[in-house]
Amino acid sequence: MPVRVEPDRTFRQALAAADRPLAGMWVCSGSPLIAELCAGAGLDWLLIDAEHSPNGLESILAQLQAVRGYPVQAVVRPPINDTVLLKQYL
């Protein structure tokens, strides 16, 4: 049986489709537990900050996995505009 996989909405698509102002917050703790608590709080979006926080690739992945089961748009802010690092984030 074929399984159809649809890509997630982008943050831009979520903003365009919204019929009300969206509420969100920045997550700078580096903790997947805190990210999951924020995702379950009823927010529309979370920005996981890697520029001014103790986040690395592994902690960002853990936070994205923790918020995946919630109806929240996750956005990651990379620490620097470096091509190699951005490819790793993608």
PyMOL Python script that loads the backbone (N, CA, C, O; Angstrom):
from pymol import cmd

cmd.read_pdbstr("""\
ATOM      1  N   MET A   1       0.841  -1.171   0.000  1.00  0.00           N
ATOM      2  CA  MET A   1       0.000   0.000   0.000  1.00  0.00           C
ATOM      3  C   MET A   1       0.893   1.243   0.000  1.00  0.00           C
ATOM      4  O   MET A   1       1.750   1.375   0.873  1.00  0.00           O
ATOM      5  N   PRO A   2       0.714   2.144  -0.946  1.00  0.00           N
ATOM      6  CA  PRO A   2       1.550   3.342  -0.990  1.00  0.00           C
ATOM      7  C   PRO A   2       1.183   4.297   0.149  1.00  0.00           C
ATOM      8  O   PRO A   2       0.021   4.429   0.533  1.00  0.00           O
ATOM      9  N   VAL A   3       2.198   4.941   0.660  1.00  0.00           N
ATOM     10  CA  VAL A   3       2.016   5.925   1.720  1.00  0.00           C
ATOM     11  C   VAL A   3       2.389   7.283   1.152  1.00  0.00           C
ATOM     12  O   VAL A   3       3.483   7.469   0.619  1.00  0.00           O
ATOM     13  N   ARG A   4       1.480   8.216   1.270  1.00  0.00           N
ATOM     14  CA  ARG A   4       1.734   9.554   0.756  1.00  0.00           C
ATOM     15  C   ARG A   4       2.317  10.410   1.870  1.00  0.00           C
ATOM     16  O   ARG A   4       1.741  10.518   2.952  1.00  0.00           O
ATOM     17  N   VAL A   5       3.442  11.003   1.600  1.00  0.00           N
ATOM     18  CA  VAL A   5       4.115  11.841   2.585  1.00  0.00           C
ATOM     19  C   VAL A   5       4.021  13.289   2.129  1.00  0.00           C
ATOM     20  O   VAL A   5       4.489  13.650   1.049  1.00  0.00           O
ATOM     21  N   GLU A   6       3.416  14.100   2.962  1.00  0.00           N
ATOM     22  CA  GLU A   6       3.279  15.529   2.672  1.00  0.00           C
ATOM     23  C   GLU A   6       4.304  16.303   3.489  1.00  0.00           C
ATOM     24  O   GLU A   6       4.483  16.022   4.674  1.00  0.00           O
ATOM     25  N   PRO A   7       4.969  17.259   2.887  1.00  0.00           N
ATOM     26  CA  PRO A   7       5.896  18.072   3.683  1.00  0.00           C
ATOM     27  C   PRO A   7       5.123  18.973   4.656  1.00  0.00           C
ATOM     28  O   PRO A   7       3.977  19.346   4.405  1.00  0.00           O
ATOM     29  N   ASP A   8       5.776  19.308   5.761  1.00  0.00           N
ATOM     30  CA  ASP A   8       5.167  20.204   6.734  1.00  0.00           C
ATOM     31  C   ASP A   8       5.023  21.605   6.142  1.00  0.00           C
ATOM     32  O   ASP A   8       5.741  21.992   5.220  1.00  0.00           O
ATOM     33  N   ARG A   9       4.078  22.345   6.701  1.00  0.00           N
ATOM     34  CA  ARG A   9       3.943  23.742   6.298  1.00  0.00           C
ATOM     35  C   ARG A   9       5.171  24.515   6.747  1.00  0.00           C
ATOM     36  O   ARG A   9       5.750  24.233   7.796  1.00  0.00           O
ATOM     37  N   THR A  10       5.556  25.479   5.950  1.00  0.00           N
ATOM     38  CA  THR A  10       6.648  26.350   6.355  1.00  0.00           C
ATOM     39  C   THR A  10       6.100  27.425   7.279  1.00  0.00           C
ATOM     40  O   THR A  10       4.889  27.622   7.369  1.00  0.00           O
ATOM     41  N   PHE A  11       6.989  28.110   7.956  1.00  0.00           N
ATOM     42  CA  PHE A  11       6.572  29.190   8.849  1.00  0.00           C
ATOM     43  C   PHE A  11       5.859  30.285   8.057  1.00  0.00           C
ATOM     44  O   PHE A  11       4.881  30.869   8.524  1.00  0.00           O
ATOM     45  N   ARG A  12       6.350  30.545   6.886  1.00  0.00           N
ATOM     46  CA  ARG A  12       5.721  31.560   6.022  1.00  0.00           C
ATOM     47  C   ARG A  12       4.297  31.152   5.648  1.00  0.00           C
ATOM     48  O   ARG A  12       3.393  31.987   5.660  1.00  0.00           O
ATOM     49  N   GLN A  13       4.089  29.874   5.316  1.00  0.00           N
ATOM     50  CA  GLN A  13       2.745  29.396   4.979  1.00  0.00           C
ATOM     51  C   GLN A  13       1.820  29.458   6.184  1.00  0.00           C
ATOM     52  O   GLN A  13       0.638  29.772   6.043  1.00  0.00           O
ATOM     53  N   ALA A  14       2.343  29.163   7.365  1.00  0.00           N
ATOM     54  CA  ALA A  14       1.530  29.244   8.586  1.00  0.00           C
ATOM     55  C   ALA A  14       1.107  30.677   8.858  1.00  0.00           C
ATOM     56  O   ALA A  14      -0.032  30.921   9.258  1.00  0.00           O
ATOM     57  N   LEU A  15       2.001  31.620   8.648  1.00  0.00           N
ATOM     58  CA  LEU A  15       1.651  33.029   8.838  1.00  0.00           C
ATOM     59  C   LEU A  15       0.599  33.478   7.831  1.00  0.00           C
ATOM     60  O   LEU A  15      -0.342  34.188   8.187  1.00  0.00           O
ATOM     61  N   ALA A  16       0.754  33.068   6.581  1.00  0.00           N
ATOM     62  CA  ALA A  16      -0.188  33.476   5.539  1.00  0.00           C
ATOM     63  C   ALA A  16      -1.569  32.865   5.750  1.00  0.00           C
ATOM     64  O   ALA A  16      -2.575  33.491   5.416  1.00  0.00           O
ATOM     65  N   ALA A  17      -1.632  31.655   6.297  1.00  0.00           N
ATOM     66  CA  ALA A  17      -2.915  30.968   6.482  1.00  0.00           C
ATOM     67  C   ALA A  17      -3.633  31.374   7.766  1.00  0.00           C
ATOM     68  O   ALA A  17      -4.805  31.046   7.953  1.00  0.00           O
ATOM     69  N   ALA A  18      -2.941  32.080   8.644  1.00  0.00           N
ATOM     70  CA  ALA A  18      -3.531  32.417   9.941  1.00  0.00           C
ATOM     71  C   ALA A  18      -4.611  33.476   9.797  1.00  0.00           C
ATOM     72  O   ALA A  18      -4.467  34.434   9.038  1.00  0.00           O
ATOM     73  N   ASP A  19      -5.699  33.285  10.544  1.00  0.00           N
ATOM     74  CA  ASP A  19      -6.775  34.260  10.546  1.00  0.00           C
ATOM     75  C   ASP A  19      -6.748  35.117  11.810  1.00  0.00           C
ATOM     76  O   ASP A  19      -7.697  35.849  12.089  1.00  0.00           O
ATOM     77  N   ARG A  20      -5.671  35.025  12.564  1.00  0.00           N
ATOM     78  CA  ARG A  20      -5.505  35.791  13.796  1.00  0.00           C
ATOM     79  C   ARG A  20      -4.014  36.001  14.022  1.00  0.00           C
ATOM     80  O   ARG A  20      -3.205  35.320  13.392  1.00  0.00           O
ATOM     81  N   PRO A  21      -3.629  36.913  14.894  1.00  0.00           N
ATOM     82  CA  PRO A  21      -2.205  37.049  15.210  1.00  0.00           C
ATOM     83  C   PRO A  21      -1.689  35.782  15.888  1.00  0.00           C
ATOM     84  O   PRO A  21      -2.371  35.205  16.735  1.00  0.00           O
ATOM     85  N   LEU A  22      -0.499  35.357  15.519  1.00  0.00           N
ATOM     86  CA  LEU A  22       0.087  34.151  16.089  1.00  0.00           C
ATOM     87  C   LEU A  22       0.980  34.513  17.271  1.00  0.00           C
ATOM     88  O   LEU A  22       1.670  35.533  17.250  1.00  0.00           O
ATOM     89  N   ALA A  23       0.962  33.674  18.294  1.00  0.00           N
ATOM     90  CA  ALA A  23       1.778  33.887  19.486  1.00  0.00           C
ATOM     91  C   ALA A  23       2.873  32.838  19.542  1.00  0.00           C
ATOM     92  O   ALA A  23       2.641  31.667  19.241  1.00  0.00           O
ATOM     93  N   GLY A  24       4.059  33.261  19.927  1.00  0.00           N
ATOM     94  CA  GLY A  24       5.158  32.323  20.027  1.00  0.00           C
ATOM     95  C   GLY A  24       6.208  32.817  20.993  1.00  0.00           C
ATOM     96  O   GLY A  24       6.050  33.858  21.630  1.00  0.00           O
ATOM     97  N   MET A  25       7.281  32.059  21.094  1.00  0.00           N
ATOM     98  CA  MET A  25       8.366  32.464  21.976  1.00  0.00           C
ATOM     99  C   MET A  25       9.690  31.893  21.500  1.00  0.00           C
ATOM    100  O   MET A  25       9.737  30.963  20.694  1.00  0.00           O
ATOM    101  N   TRP A  26      10.758  32.472  22.018  1.00  0.00           N
ATOM    102  CA  TRP A  26      12.102  32.007  21.739  1.00  0.00           C
ATOM    103  C   TRP A  26      12.492  31.003  22.808  1.00  0.00           C
ATOM    104  O   TRP A  26      12.242  31.223  23.993  1.00  0.00           O
ATOM    105  N   VAL A  27      13.105  29.903  22.393  1.00  0.00           N
ATOM    106  CA  VAL A  27      13.594  28.890  23.326  1.00  0.00           C
ATOM    107  C   VAL A  27      15.118  28.947  23.284  1.00  0.00           C
ATOM    108  O   VAL A  27      15.738  28.660  22.260  1.00  0.00           O
ATOM    109  N   CYS A  28      15.703  29.320  24.410  1.00  0.00           N
ATOM    110  CA  CYS A  28      17.158  29.500  24.474  1.00  0.00           C
ATOM    111  C   CYS A  28      17.820  28.607  25.514  1.00  0.00           C
ATOM    112  O   CYS A  28      19.001  28.788  25.810  1.00  0.00           O
ATOM    113  N   SER A  29      17.100  27.664  26.067  1.00  0.00           N
ATOM    114  CA  SER A  29      17.631  26.877  27.177  1.00  0.00           C
ATOM    115  C   SER A  29      18.540  25.742  26.740  1.00  0.00           C
ATOM    116  O   SER A  29      19.422  25.339  27.498  1.00  0.00           O
ATOM    117  N   GLY A  30      18.350  25.219  25.547  1.00  0.00           N
ATOM    118  CA  GLY A  30      19.105  24.058  25.103  1.00  0.00           C
ATOM    119  C   GLY A  30      18.515  22.744  25.599  1.00  0.00           C
ATOM    120  O   GLY A  30      19.091  21.680  25.370  1.00  0.00           O
ATOM    121  N   SER A  31      17.377  22.809  26.272  1.00  0.00           N
ATOM    122  CA  SER A  31      16.768  21.621  26.865  1.00  0.00           C
ATOM    123  C   SER A  31      15.559  21.156  26.062  1.00  0.00           C
ATOM    124  O   SER A  31      14.661  21.955  25.795  1.00  0.00           O
ATOM    125  N   PRO A  32      15.513  19.874  25.667  1.00  0.00           N
ATOM    126  CA  PRO A  32      14.329  19.365  24.980  1.00  0.00           C
ATOM    127  C   PRO A  32      13.099  19.363  25.876  1.00  0.00           C
ATOM    128  O   PRO A  32      11.978  19.503  25.387  1.00  0.00           O
ATOM    129  N   LEU A  33      13.294  19.208  27.175  1.00  0.00           N
ATOM    130  CA  LEU A  33      12.169  19.233  28.106  1.00  0.00           C
ATOM    131  C   LEU A  33      11.500  20.603  28.118  1.00  0.00           C
ATOM    132  O   LEU A  33      10.274  20.693  28.072  1.00  0.00           O
ATOM    133  N   ILE A  34      12.285  21.655  28.179  1.00  0.00           N
ATOM    134  CA  ILE A  34      11.733  23.012  28.158  1.00  0.00           C
ATOM    135  C   ILE A  34      11.055  23.286  26.818  1.00  0.00           C
ATOM    136  O   ILE A  34       9.985  23.894  26.777  1.00  0.00           O
ATOM    137  N   ALA A  35      11.668  22.844  25.730  1.00  0.00           N
ATOM    138  CA  ALA A  35      11.065  23.036  24.407  1.00  0.00           C
ATOM    139  C   ALA A  35       9.717  22.329  24.326  1.00  0.00           C
ATOM    140  O   ALA A  35       8.766  22.871  23.762  1.00  0.00           O
ATOM    141  N   GLU A  36       9.626  21.120  24.885  1.00  0.00           N
ATOM    142  CA  GLU A  36       8.356  20.391  24.854  1.00  0.00           C
ATOM    143  C   GLU A  36       7.310  21.063  25.737  1.00  0.00           C
ATOM    144  O   GLU A  36       6.133  21.099  25.377  1.00  0.00           O
ATOM    145  N   LEU A  37       7.716  21.590  26.878  1.00  0.00           N
ATOM    146  CA  LEU A  37       6.776  22.328  27.731  1.00  0.00           C
ATOM    147  C   LEU A  37       6.231  23.553  27.001  1.00  0.00           C
ATOM    148  O   LEU A  37       5.037  23.842  27.078  1.00  0.00           O
ATOM    149  N   CYS A  38       7.092  24.263  26.302  1.00  0.00           N
ATOM    150  CA  CYS A  38       6.659  25.436  25.539  1.00  0.00           C
ATOM    151  C   CYS A  38       5.726  25.032  24.403  1.00  0.00           C
ATOM    152  O   CYS A  38       4.737  25.716  24.140  1.00  0.00           O
ATOM    153  N   ALA A  39       6.030  23.939  23.735  1.00  0.00           N
ATOM    154  CA  ALA A  39       5.190  23.467  22.622  1.00  0.00           C
ATOM    155  C   ALA A  39       3.813  23.055  23.117  1.00  0.00           C
ATOM    156  O   ALA A  39       2.824  23.241  22.407  1.00  0.00           O
ATOM    157  N   GLY A  40       3.729  22.504  24.313  1.00  0.00           N
ATOM    158  CA  GLY A  40       2.454  22.073  24.864  1.00  0.00           C
ATOM    159  C   GLY A  40       1.671  23.181  25.534  1.00  0.00           C
ATOM    160  O   GLY A  40       0.570  22.946  26.031  1.00  0.00           O
ATOM    161  N   ALA A  41       2.215  24.379  25.556  1.00  0.00           N
ATOM    162  CA  ALA A  41       1.568  25.500  26.236  1.00  0.00           C
ATOM    163  C   ALA A  41       0.540  26.215  25.359  1.00  0.00           C
ATOM    164  O   ALA A  41      -0.073  27.188  25.798  1.00  0.00           O
ATOM    165  N   GLY A  42       0.348  25.749  24.136  1.00  0.00           N
ATOM    166  CA  GLY A  42      -0.650  26.368  23.267  1.00  0.00           C
ATOM    167  C   GLY A  42      -0.111  27.463  22.374  1.00  0.00           C
ATOM    168  O   GLY A  42      -0.886  28.222  21.792  1.00  0.00           O
ATOM    169  N   LEU A  43       1.206  27.561  22.253  1.00  0.00           N
ATOM    170  CA  LEU A  43       1.799  28.572  21.381  1.00  0.00           C
ATOM    171  C   LEU A  43       1.686  28.134  19.925  1.00  0.00           C
ATOM    172  O   LEU A  43       1.524  26.951  19.626  1.00  0.00           O
ATOM    173  N   ASP A  44       1.774  29.096  19.041  1.00  0.00           N
ATOM    174  CA  ASP A  44       1.688  28.802  17.608  1.00  0.00           C
ATOM    175  C   ASP A  44       3.053  28.510  16.991  1.00  0.00           C
ATOM    176  O   ASP A  44       3.151  27.717  16.055  1.00  0.00           O
ATOM    177  N   TRP A  45       4.109  29.145  17.510  1.00  0.00           N
ATOM    178  CA  TRP A  45       5.438  28.943  16.964  1.00  0.00           C
ATOM    179  C   TRP A  45       6.486  29.011  18.068  1.00  0.00           C
ATOM    180  O   TRP A  45       6.284  29.637  19.108  1.00  0.00           O
ATOM    181  N   LEU A  46       7.607  28.351  17.811  1.00  0.00           N
ATOM    182  CA  LEU A  46       8.769  28.391  18.696  1.00  0.00           C
ATOM    183  C   LEU A  46       9.998  28.682  17.851  1.00  0.00           C
ATOM    184  O   LEU A  46      10.184  28.090  16.787  1.00  0.00           O
ATOM    185  N   LEU A  47      10.824  29.581  18.319  1.00  0.00           N
ATOM    186  CA  LEU A  47      12.092  29.841  17.656  1.00  0.00           C
ATOM    187  C   LEU A  47      13.187  29.280  18.548  1.00  0.00           C
ATOM    188  O   LEU A  47      13.390  29.758  19.664  1.00  0.00           O
ATOM    189  N   ILE A  48      13.881  28.281  18.064  1.00  0.00           N
ATOM    190  CA  ILE A  48      14.977  27.665  18.807  1.00  0.00           C
ATOM    191  C   ILE A  48      16.242  28.424  18.429  1.00  0.00           C
ATOM    192  O   ILE A  48      16.711  28.346  17.294  1.00  0.00           O
ATOM    193  N   ASP A  49      16.782  29.154  19.387  1.00  0.00           N
ATOM    194  CA  ASP A  49      17.900  30.053  19.135  1.00  0.00           C
ATOM    195  C   ASP A  49      19.226  29.349  19.355  1.00  0.00           C
ATOM    196  O   ASP A  49      19.453  28.765  20.415  1.00  0.00           O
ATOM    197  N   ALA A  50      20.096  29.399  18.368  1.00  0.00           N
ATOM    198  CA  ALA A  50      21.431  28.822  18.506  1.00  0.00           C
ATOM    199  C   ALA A  50      22.503  29.907  18.531  1.00  0.00           C
ATOM    200  O   ALA A  50      23.684  29.616  18.722  1.00  0.00           O
ATOM    201  N   GLU A  51      22.085  31.163  18.337  1.00  0.00           N
ATOM    202  CA  GLU A  51      23.077  32.234  18.305  1.00  0.00           C
ATOM    203  C   GLU A  51      23.467  32.699  19.706  1.00  0.00           C
ATOM    204  O   GLU A  51      24.650  32.879  19.996  1.00  0.00           O
ATOM    205  N   HIS A  52      22.497  32.890  20.556  1.00  0.00           N
ATOM    206  CA  HIS A  52      22.769  33.407  21.899  1.00  0.00           C
ATOM    207  C   HIS A  52      22.325  32.411  22.963  1.00  0.00           C
ATOM    208  O   HIS A  52      21.686  32.789  23.945  1.00  0.00           O
ATOM    209  N   SER A  53      22.659  31.156  22.771  1.00  0.00           N
ATOM    210  CA  SER A  53      22.257  30.115  23.716  1.00  0.00           C
ATOM    211  C   SER A  53      23.240  28.947  23.616  1.00  0.00           C
ATOM    212  O   SER A  53      24.064  28.908  22.703  1.00  0.00           O
ATOM    213  N   PRO A  54      23.156  27.999  24.549  1.00  0.00           N
ATOM    214  CA  PRO A  54      24.090  26.862  24.528  1.00  0.00           C
ATOM    215  C   PRO A  54      23.664  25.738  23.585  1.00  0.00           C
ATOM    216  O   PRO A  54      23.938  24.570  23.861  1.00  0.00           O
ATOM    217  N   ASN A  55      23.016  26.063  22.505  1.00  0.00           N
ATOM    218  CA  ASN A  55      22.526  25.052  21.566  1.00  0.00           C
ATOM    219  C   ASN A  55      23.587  24.664  20.546  1.00  0.00           C
ATOM    220  O   ASN A  55      24.275  25.519  19.988  1.00  0.00           O
ATOM    221  N   GLY A  56      23.709  23.361  20.312  1.00  0.00           N
ATOM    222  CA  GLY A  56      24.527  22.812  19.246  1.00  0.00           C
ATOM    223  C   GLY A  56      23.633  21.977  18.355  1.00  0.00           C
ATOM    224  O   GLY A  56      22.423  21.917  18.574  1.00  0.00           O
ATOM    225  N   LEU A  57      24.205  21.335  17.361  1.00  0.00           N
ATOM    226  CA  LEU A  57      23.401  20.532  16.435  1.00  0.00           C
ATOM    227  C   LEU A  57      22.621  19.434  17.155  1.00  0.00           C
ATOM    228  O   LEU A  57      21.454  19.195  16.845  1.00  0.00           O
ATOM    229  N   GLU A  58      23.257  18.772  18.108  1.00  0.00           N
ATOM    230  CA  GLU A  58      22.598  17.663  18.801  1.00  0.00           C
ATOM    231  C   GLU A  58      21.441  18.144  19.666  1.00  0.00           C
ATOM    232  O   GLU A  58      20.381  17.518  19.688  1.00  0.00           O
ATOM    233  N   SER A  59      21.635  19.259  20.382  1.00  0.00           N
ATOM    234  CA  SER A  59      20.550  19.749  21.238  1.00  0.00           C
ATOM    235  C   SER A  59      19.405  20.327  20.411  1.00  0.00           C
ATOM    236  O   SER A  59      18.245  20.234  20.812  1.00  0.00           O
ATOM    237  N   ILE A  60      19.715  20.914  19.276  1.00  0.00           N
ATOM    238  CA  ILE A  60      18.648  21.421  18.400  1.00  0.00           C
ATOM    239  C   ILE A  60      17.832  20.263  17.855  1.00  0.00           C
ATOM    240  O   ILE A  60      16.604  20.332  17.817  1.00  0.00           O
ATOM    241  N   LEU A  61      18.501  19.200  17.433  1.00  0.00           N
ATOM    242  CA  LEU A  61      17.791  18.021  16.948  1.00  0.00           C
ATOM    243  C   LEU A  61      16.888  17.447  18.036  1.00  0.00           C
ATOM    244  O   LEU A  61      15.738  17.099  17.767  1.00  0.00           O
ATOM    245  N   ALA A  62      17.395  17.347  19.252  1.00  0.00           N
ATOM    246  CA  ALA A  62      16.592  16.814  20.363  1.00  0.00           C
ATOM    247  C   ALA A  62      15.374  17.699  20.638  1.00  0.00           C
ATOM    248  O   ALA A  62      14.295  17.188  20.938  1.00  0.00           O
ATOM    249  N   GLN A  63      15.538  19.011  20.540  1.00  0.00           N
ATOM    250  CA  GLN A  63      14.412  19.922  20.771  1.00  0.00           C
ATOM    251  C   GLN A  63      13.380  19.828  19.649  1.00  0.00           C
ATOM    252  O   GLN A  63      12.176  19.862  19.901  1.00  0.00           O
ATOM    253  N   LEU A  64      13.854  19.710  18.419  1.00  0.00           N
ATOM    254  CA  LEU A  64      12.920  19.564  17.299  1.00  0.00           C
ATOM    255  C   LEU A  64      12.140  18.258  17.403  1.00  0.00           C
ATOM    256  O   LEU A  64      10.951  18.216  17.088  1.00  0.00           O
ATOM    257  N   GLN A  65      12.802  17.196  17.842  1.00  0.00           N
ATOM    258  CA  GLN A  65      12.116  15.923  18.036  1.00  0.00           C
ATOM    259  C   GLN A  65      11.102  16.026  19.170  1.00  0.00           C
ATOM    260  O   GLN A  65      10.036  15.414  19.102  1.00  0.00           O
ATOM    261  N   ALA A  66      11.419  16.787  20.205  1.00  0.00           N
ATOM    262  CA  ALA A  66      10.519  16.924  21.352  1.00  0.00           C
ATOM    263  C   ALA A  66       9.254  17.699  21.003  1.00  0.00           C
ATOM    264  O   ALA A  66       8.191  17.410  21.553  1.00  0.00           O
ATOM    265  N   VAL A  67       9.342  18.676  20.101  1.00  0.00           N
ATOM    266  CA  VAL A  67       8.164  19.496  19.766  1.00  0.00           C
ATOM    267  C   VAL A  67       7.406  18.959  18.557  1.00  0.00           C
ATOM    268  O   VAL A  67       6.350  19.488  18.211  1.00  0.00           O
ATOM    269  N   ARG A  68       7.923  17.926  17.915  1.00  0.00           N
ATOM    270  CA  ARG A  68       7.325  17.404  16.677  1.00  0.00           C
ATOM    271  C   ARG A  68       5.884  16.941  16.844  1.00  0.00           C
ATOM    272  O   ARG A  68       5.095  17.058  15.906  1.00  0.00           O
ATOM    273  N   GLY A  69       5.526  16.428  17.992  1.00  0.00           N
ATOM    274  CA  GLY A  69       4.180  15.904  18.199  1.00  0.00           C
ATOM    275  C   GLY A  69       3.149  16.950  18.559  1.00  0.00           C
ATOM    276  O   GLY A  69       2.002  16.604  18.843  1.00  0.00           O
ATOM    277  N   TYR A  70       3.516  18.212  18.556  1.00  0.00           N
ATOM    278  CA  TYR A  70       2.610  19.290  18.956  1.00  0.00           C
ATOM    279  C   TYR A  70       2.272  20.164  17.747  1.00  0.00           C
ATOM    280  O   TYR A  70       3.059  20.248  16.804  1.00  0.00           O
ATOM    281  N   PRO A  71       1.120  20.808  17.772  1.00  0.00           N
ATOM    282  CA  PRO A  71       0.737  21.672  16.641  1.00  0.00           C
ATOM    283  C   PRO A  71       1.417  23.038  16.720  1.00  0.00           C
ATOM    284  O   PRO A  71       0.751  24.064  16.856  1.00  0.00           O
ATOM    285  N   VAL A  72       2.725  23.041  16.635  1.00  0.00           N
ATOM    286  CA  VAL A  72       3.504  24.273  16.742  1.00  0.00           C
ATOM    287  C   VAL A  72       4.517  24.314  15.600  1.00  0.00           C
ATOM    288  O   VAL A  72       5.094  23.289  15.239  1.00  0.00           O
ATOM    289  N   GLN A  73       4.729  25.494  15.038  1.00  0.00           N
ATOM    290  CA  GLN A  73       5.736  25.674  13.997  1.00  0.00           C
ATOM    291  C   GLN A  73       7.074  25.927  14.673  1.00  0.00           C
ATOM    292  O   GLN A  73       7.186  26.829  15.504  1.00  0.00           O
ATOM    293  N   ALA A  74       8.069  25.158  14.335  1.00  0.00           N
ATOM    294  CA  ALA A  74       9.409  25.339  14.902  1.00  0.00           C
ATOM    295  C   ALA A  74      10.324  25.982  13.872  1.00  0.00           C
ATOM    296  O   ALA A  74      10.362  25.571  12.713  1.00  0.00           O
ATOM    297  N   VAL A  75      11.058  26.994  14.310  1.00  0.00           N
ATOM    298  CA  VAL A  75      12.020  27.700  13.474  1.00  0.00           C
ATOM    299  C   VAL A  75      13.346  27.686  14.226  1.00  0.00           C
ATOM    300  O   VAL A  75      13.367  27.851  15.446  1.00  0.00           O
ATOM    301  N   VAL A  76      14.447  27.491  13.515  1.00  0.00           N
ATOM    302  CA  VAL A  76      15.766  27.474  14.140  1.00  0.00           C
ATOM    303  C   VAL A  76      16.561  28.670  13.646  1.00  0.00           C
ATOM    304  O   VAL A  76      16.619  28.943  12.447  1.00  0.00           O
ATOM    305  N   ARG A  77      17.174  29.380  14.589  1.00  0.00           N
ATOM    306  CA  ARG A  77      18.054  30.502  14.257  1.00  0.00           C
ATOM    307  C   ARG A  77      19.495  30.028  14.376  1.00  0.00           C
ATOM    308  O   ARG A  77      19.956  29.758  15.485  1.00  0.00           O
ATOM    309  N   PRO A  78      20.221  29.918  13.264  1.00  0.00           N
ATOM    310  CA  PRO A  78      21.608  29.443  13.322  1.00  0.00           C
ATOM    311  C   PRO A  78      22.524  30.490  13.954  1.00  0.00           C
ATOM    312  O   PRO A  78      22.197  31.677  13.955  1.00  0.00           O
ATOM    313  N   PRO A  79      23.662  30.063  14.488  1.00  0.00           N
ATOM    314  CA  PRO A  79      24.546  30.991  15.180  1.00  0.00           C
ATOM    315  C   PRO A  79      25.333  31.918  14.262  1.00  0.00           C
ATOM    316  O   PRO A  79      25.723  33.012  14.669  1.00  0.00           O
ATOM    317  N   ILE A  80      25.569  31.483  13.023  1.00  0.00           N
ATOM    318  CA  ILE A  80      26.393  32.273  12.111  1.00  0.00           C
ATOM    319  C   ILE A  80      25.989  31.936  10.675  1.00  0.00           C
ATOM    320  O   ILE A  80      25.505  30.838  10.400  1.00  0.00           O
ATOM    321  N   ASN A  81      26.188  32.870   9.781  1.00  0.00           N
ATOM    322  CA  ASN A  81      25.872  32.660   8.376  1.00  0.00           C
ATOM    323  C   ASN A  81      27.053  31.972   7.690  1.00  0.00           C
ATOM    324  O   ASN A  81      27.794  32.590   6.926  1.00  0.00           O
ATOM    325  N   ASP A  82      27.208  30.684   7.980  1.00  0.00           N
ATOM    326  CA  ASP A  82      28.282  29.886   7.416  1.00  0.00           C
ATOM    327  C   ASP A  82      27.659  28.780   6.556  1.00  0.00           C
ATOM    328  O   ASP A  82      26.789  28.045   7.023  1.00  0.00           O
ATOM    329  N   THR A  83      28.103  28.665   5.313  1.00  0.00           N
ATOM    330  CA  THR A  83      27.501  27.730   4.383  1.00  0.00           C
ATOM    331  C   THR A  83      27.542  26.288   4.878  1.00  0.00           C
ATOM    332  O   THR A  83      26.550  25.566   4.776  1.00  0.00           O
ATOM    333  N   VAL A  84      28.664  25.876   5.403  1.00  0.00           N
ATOM    334  CA  VAL A  84      28.810  24.499   5.877  1.00  0.00           C
ATOM    335  C   VAL A  84      27.859  24.226   7.042  1.00  0.00           C
ATOM    336  O   VAL A  84      27.192  23.192   7.076  1.00  0.00           O
ATOM    337  N   LEU A  85      27.801  25.147   7.983  1.00  0.00           N
ATOM    338  CA  LEU A  85      26.920  24.979   9.136  1.00  0.00           C
ATOM    339  C   LEU A  85      25.450  24.986   8.727  1.00  0.00           C
ATOM    340  O   LEU A  85      24.658  24.196   9.242  1.00  0.00           O
ATOM    341  N   LEU A  86      25.084  25.873   7.806  1.00  0.00           N
ATOM    342  CA  LEU A  86      23.694  25.935   7.345  1.00  0.00           C
ATOM    343  C   LEU A  86      23.290  24.639   6.655  1.00  0.00           C
ATOM    344  O   LEU A  86      22.156  24.186   6.810  1.00  0.00           O
ATOM    345  N   LYS A  87      24.203  24.033   5.894  1.00  0.00           N
ATOM    346  CA  LYS A  87      23.902  22.749   5.266  1.00  0.00           C
ATOM    347  C   LYS A  87      23.700  21.661   6.321  1.00  0.00           C
ATOM    348  O   LYS A  87      22.860  20.780   6.142  1.00  0.00           O
ATOM    349  N   GLN A  88      24.451  21.712   7.405  1.00  0.00           N
ATOM    350  CA  GLN A  88      24.245  20.742   8.482  1.00  0.00           C
ATOM    351  C   GLN A  88      22.892  20.959   9.150  1.00  0.00           C
ATOM    352  O   GLN A  88      22.231  19.990   9.524  1.00  0.00           O
ATOM    353  N   TYR A  89      22.473  22.199   9.306  1.00  0.00           N
ATOM    354  CA  TYR A  89      21.180  22.498   9.915  1.00  0.00           C
ATOM    355  C   TYR A  89      20.044  22.004   9.012  1.00  0.00           C
ATOM    356  O   TYR A  89      19.031  21.498   9.495  1.00  0.00           O
ATOM    357  N   LEU A  90      20.227  22.157   7.697  1.00  0.00           N
ATOM    358  CA  LEU A  90      19.174  21.703   6.787  1.00  0.00           C
ATOM    359  C   LEU A  90      19.109  20.190   6.763  1.00  0.00           C
ATOM    360  O   LEU A  90      18.282  19.619   6.052  1.00  0.00           O
TER     361      LEU A  90
END
""", "prot")
cmd.dss("prot")
cmd.show_as("cartoon", "prot")
cmd.util.cbc("prot")
cmd.orient("prot")
